[in-house]
Amino acid sequence: MTRPEGRRLLSQVTTHTPPAGGLTFWWLGQHSVILKMGATVVFVDPYLSPDEQRQVPALFAPEDVTNADWVLCSHDHGDHLDPYAIEGIVKASPQARFIVPRPAMGRMASLGVPANRLVGIDAGETTQGLGLAITGIKAAHEFFDHVQGVGHPYLGYVLRSGECCVYHSGDTLCYEGLLTTLQAWPLTVMFLPINGRDAKRYRANCIGNMTYQEAVDLAGHLRPRLVVPTHYDMFEGNQEDPGLFVDYLEAKFPGVAHWVGWPGQTIDVVH
């Protein structure tokens, strides 16, 4: 996608009206998502760096993102809290507010995010604004790595607007208590990583996530309106076939709808 095409995509995000009682999303590759809930535009884990290791090119440049209301980063890894993206968006969208796990607040401040636009939260905490309630859900990125007196460095987020409810897991394994925690919400859409983990990647400091089977089981027990597998496409050696997720989901939980497609597509979801 060329830069003019990327600008057209962002213009569409601005002008598009989600279905009544529903929402719209645009997956950008990896774990990056744009959500539009009502009139509010949310960027989650925007990864826009022109890294030569990318297998999926960035669809637009950070300086073109003039329409962000919220920017959520799940943890301080470069494909989730992308310095290039944050530095550009904070300037291009002066109205945007940024949410991060509390241990990452210093990192965000170093990238130019003003204190009055920065919200640090922990698991179980909720912040509200622009018609959304956003709750932190602890994530086990192999481990919880909880910082005493500060908080969890890895989070997922539940975003609520009216009857719509979205869970973006961030990077996480399935852990005891996650299913119980998420049962508190009638989920409309779930975004779940499926790249898995193994010893070779761990030794190379490539920290793991749930497998596609684990993601299917979590979604199957929660039965959202739609489940979207993510985090399978970006880096060689840390990829997975989303078709395996789809096959297993359709075999085990045939009533759960799924979406797998190309970055930049406009997807409307009715609650």
Order of alpha helices (4+ residues) and beta strands (2+ residues): alpha-beta-beta-beta-beta-alpha-beta-alpha-beta-beta-beta-beta-beta-alpha-beta-alpha-alpha-beta-alpha-beta
